[in-house]
Amino acid sequence: MFSTGQIYFAIFFIIVFVTTMIIVYRKDLKALKPFYKGTYWVFLGFLIFIGLLFLIKFIMKE
């Protein structure tokens, strides 16, 4: 389906992209900390919401 060159490019791209994102995130972490207080609660609420959707889907299927 994919040529060898395309697979090598995809692997190289993913490695470089993830590495760049980690470096940029670490540089900006100190400056951004005050703006992201309380984000864990939002994330937790999102996970609970998704869990409830799956629960409703499971209950309605039976």
Summary of the structure (lengths in Angstrom):
residues: 62
radius of gyration: 19.6
end to end distance: 39.2
largest distance: 50.1
contacts: 104
relative contact order: 0.06
helix: 90%
strand: 0%
